[in-house]
Amino acid sequence: MAQKRTVNGFHHAALKVANFEAVVEFYKKGLGLTEKISWGEGNGRGCMLDCGNGNYMEIFAGGKSGAVPEGAVLHLALRTDDPDAALAQAVAAGAVVTVAPKDVTIPSTPQPTPIRIAFCRGLAGEIIEFFKNDLT
């Protein structure tokens, strides 16, 4: 019997960067992405940049300066209607829970953004987030 599909597509990739303003400006002016939501202050800042078609680039402040290894993506977020079921299915396939399913409200502008998330470590060591919210 085939597993039930619990993922509806890619939602976002996340980067933790040392120069928050410069990186956000690069994605906005250099690549034409638009800021959907933003939150926090100082090294707690973050934002979601709209790449189109329901896909986002999430940028976090507080990263280390200097060279980073290739493939230094913070996590891969997959869109789902049910983060709990997606996490359970991933765990059944060998993933390890790193953050149990939880509801979070991002204190973002222009308005707070409610989401439901769960995280696991995949078999290759990658961090996978199961993300429920449209941001549209």
Backbone hydrogen bonds in HBPLUS format (Angstrom, degrees):
<---DONOR---> <-ACCEPTOR-->    atom                        ^
c    i                          cat <-CA-CA->   ^        H-A-AA   ^      H-
h    n   atom  resd res      DA  || num        DHA   H-A  angle D-A-AA Bond
n    s   type  num  typ     dist DA aas  dist angle  dist       angle   num
A0008-ASN N   A0079-ARG O   2.70 MM  71  5.33 164.0  1.72 144.3 148.9     1
A0079-ARG N   A0009-GLY O   2.63 MM  70  5.19 145.8  1.74 149.1 159.0     2
A0011-HIS N   A0077-ALA O   2.93 MM  66  5.41 169.5  1.95 144.0 141.3     3
A0056-TYR N   A0011-HIS O   2.75 MM  45  6.05 147.7  1.85 151.7 162.7     4
A0012-HIS N   A0077-ALA O   3.42 MM  65  5.09 153.6  2.49 116.4 123.4     5
A0077-ALA N   A0012-HIS O   2.86 MM  65  5.09 157.0  1.91 174.6 172.0     6
A0013-ALA N   A0056-TYR O   3.31 MM  43  6.85 141.8  2.47 145.8 150.8     7
A0058-GLU N   A0013-ALA O   2.82 MM  45  6.04 173.7  1.82 159.0 161.0     8
A0014-ALA N   A0075-HIS O   3.35 MM  61  5.60 153.3  2.42 153.6 155.4     9
A0074-LEU N   A0014-ALA O   2.76 MM  60  5.18 144.9  1.88 156.1 157.9    10
A0015-LEU N   A0058-GLU O   2.86 MM  43  6.32 153.1  1.94 159.1 166.5    11
A0060-PHE N   A0015-LEU O   2.78 MM  45  6.08 158.7  1.83 163.0 168.1    12
A0017-VAL N   A0060-PHE O   2.86 MM  43  6.17 167.0  1.88 167.1 163.8    13
A0063-GLY N   A0017-VAL O   2.85 MM  46  4.11 157.9  1.90 113.5 106.6    14
A0023-VAL N   A0019-ASN O   3.04 MM   4  6.25 165.1  2.06 162.5 167.1    15
A0024-VAL N   A0020-PHE O   2.92 MM   4  6.08 172.1  1.93 163.2 165.6    16
A0025-GLU N   A0021-GLU O   2.90 MM   4  5.99 162.2  1.93 148.9 154.7    17
A0026-PHE N   A0022-ALA O   2.89 MM   4  6.06 149.6  1.98 142.3 150.7    18
A0027-TYR N   A0023-VAL O   3.07 MM   4  6.39 164.2  2.09 155.3 157.3    19
A0028-LYS N   A0024-VAL O   2.91 MM   4  6.11 152.8  1.98 149.9 158.4    20
A0029-LYS N   A0025-GLU O   2.74 MM   4  5.66 159.5  1.78 152.1 156.9    21
A0030-GLY N   A0026-PHE O   2.71 MM   4  4.76 126.9  1.99 119.6 136.7    22
A0033-LEU N   A0027-TYR O   3.00 MM   6  5.76 159.5  2.04 152.3 145.8    23
A0032-GLY N   A0028-LYS O   2.99 MM   4  4.85 124.5  2.30 112.7 123.6    24
A0050-ASP N   A0034-THR O   2.62 MM  16  5.19 159.6  1.66 166.7 162.8    25
A0036-LYS N   A0048-MET O   2.83 MM  12  5.61 165.6  1.85 160.4 165.1    26
A0048-MET N   A0037-ILE O   2.94 MM  11  5.43 158.7  1.99 147.3 150.9    27
A0109-THR N   A0038-SER O   2.95 MM  71  5.63 135.4  2.16 142.3 156.1    28
A0039-TRP N   A0046-GLY O   2.93 MM   7  5.42 153.5  2.00 153.2 151.5    29
A0046-GLY N   A0039-TRP O   2.98 MM   7  5.42 145.6  2.10 150.1 147.6    30
A0044-GLY N   A0041-GLU O   2.77 MM   3  5.18 144.8  1.90 144.7 145.7    31
A0045-ARG N   A0042-GLY O   3.22 MM   3  5.70 157.6  2.28 118.6 118.8    32
A0061-ALA N   A0045-ARG O   3.05 MM  16  5.37 163.5  2.07 144.3 143.1    33
A0047-CYS N   A0059-ILE O   3.01 MM  12  5.49 138.4  2.19 144.8 155.8    34
A0059-ILE N   A0047-CYS O   2.98 MM  12  5.49 158.2  2.03 153.0 160.1    35
A0049-LEU N   A0057-MET O   2.82 MM   8  5.10 168.5  1.83 148.3 152.3    36
A0057-MET N   A0049-LEU O   2.91 MM   8  5.10 152.0  1.99 142.3 151.6    37
A0051-CYS N   A0055-ASN O   2.80 MM   4  5.33 162.5  1.83 149.7 151.1    38
A0055-ASN N   A0052-GLY O   3.05 MM   3  5.63 157.3  2.10 119.8 126.2    39
A0073-VAL N   A0071-GLY O   2.80 MM   2  5.63 137.4  1.98 106.8  93.8    40
A0076-LEU N   A0127-ILE O   3.05 MM  51  6.40 163.8  2.07 155.5 158.8    41
A0129-GLU N   A0076-LEU O   2.77 MM  53  6.00 166.0  1.79 150.5 153.1    42
A0078-LEU N   A0129-GLU O   2.76 MM  51  6.13 164.1  1.78 168.8 168.6    43
A0131-PHE N   A0078-LEU O   2.93 MM  53  5.89 170.5  1.94 153.3 155.2    44
A0080-THR N   A0131-PHE O   2.99 MM  51  5.85 148.6  2.09 150.4 148.8    45
A0086-ALA N   A0082-ASP O   3.01 MM   4  6.27 163.6  2.04 158.1 163.5    46
A0087-LEU N   A0083-PRO O   2.89 MM   4  5.97 159.8  1.93 147.1 152.2    47
A0088-ALA N   A0084-ASP O   3.00 MM   4  6.21 162.2  2.03 146.1 151.3    48
A0089-GLN N   A0085-ALA O   2.95 MM   4  6.12 156.9  2.00 147.6 153.6    49
A0090-ALA N   A0086-ALA O   2.98 MM   4  6.21 154.7  2.04 145.0 152.0    50
A0091-VAL N   A0087-LEU O   2.86 MM   4  6.10 161.6  1.90 157.3 162.0    51
A0092-ALA N   A0088-ALA O   2.96 MM   4  6.14 156.0  2.01 145.1 151.7    52
A0093-ALA N   A0089-GLN O   3.18 MM   4  6.42 129.2  2.45 133.8 146.3    53
A0093-ALA N   A0090-ALA O   3.02 MM   3  5.07 133.6  2.24  95.3 108.7    54
A0095-ALA N   A0090-ALA O   2.99 MM   5  5.40 166.1  2.01 138.0 133.9    55
A0094-GLY N   A0091-VAL O   2.94 MM   3  5.05 163.4  1.97 108.0 112.9    56
A0096-VAL N   A0121-ARG O   3.12 MM  25  5.19 158.2  2.17 138.2 144.4    57
A0121-ARG N   A0096-VAL O   2.73 MM  25  5.19 153.7  1.80 146.7 154.7    58
A0098-THR N   A0119-PHE O   3.05 MM  21  5.40 170.4  2.06 120.0 123.1    59
A0099-VAL N   A0119-PHE O   3.31 MM  20  4.79 169.5  2.32 119.1 116.4    60
A0119-PHE N   A0099-VAL O   2.94 MM  20  4.79 170.9  1.94 139.3 142.0    61
A0102-LYS N   A0117-ILE O   2.87 MM  15  5.62 149.9  1.96 157.6 167.5    62
A0117-ILE N   A0102-LYS O   2.95 MM  15  5.62 161.7  1.98 161.7 162.5    63
A0104-VAL N   A0115-ILE O   2.92 MM  11  5.38 166.8  1.94 148.4 151.7    64
A0115-ILE N   A0104-VAL O   2.75 MM  11  5.38 162.1  1.78 170.2 174.7    65
A0106-ILE N   A0113-THR O   2.82 MM   7  4.98 157.4  1.87 145.7 138.4    66
A0108-SER N   A0106-ILE O   2.69 MM   2  5.36 137.4  1.87 109.4  95.3    67
A0113-THR N   A0106-ILE O   2.91 MM   7  4.98 161.8  1.95 143.2 148.9    68
A0116-ARG N   A0132-LYS O   3.30 MM  16  5.19 146.9  2.42 133.2 141.9    69
A0132-LYS N   A0116-ARG O   2.93 MM  16  5.19 148.1  2.03 156.4 163.1    70
A0118-ALA N   A0130-PHE O   3.13 MM  12  5.24 130.1  2.39 137.9 148.1    71
A0130-PHE N   A0118-ALA O   2.76 MM  12  5.24 164.6  1.79 157.8 162.8    72
A0120-CYS N   A0128-ILE O   2.92 MM   8  5.38 148.0  2.02 148.5 158.4    73
A0128-ILE N   A0120-CYS O   2.83 MM   8  5.38 169.3  1.85 161.8 165.5    74
A0122-GLY N   A0126-GLU O   2.67 MM   4  5.17 161.3  1.71 158.6 162.5    75
A0125-GLY N   A0122-GLY O   3.04 MM   3  5.29 162.2  2.07 114.1 117.4    76
